[in-house]
């Protein structure tokens, strides 16, 4: 059985110059601990806080899956 927890809710907003969106970040816990997307670096501290609240250290994450390489999905890899 895999436990699925949303660490960061994704959202978007529209402006007169186009739309801006931040992806959601999801934690999967089962045989492996997996983060699906890691988000934008400005949300990094929030991601660490949410992981800690879920009882997960970044060192506990076995693998990261990026749905695609847009900046809002991948910049917290650093």
Secondary structure, DSSP 4 states (H G I P E B T S, - for coil): --EEEEEE--EEEEETTEEEEE--EEEEESSSEEEE----GGGHHHHHHHHHHTT--GGG--EEE-SS--HHHHGGG-
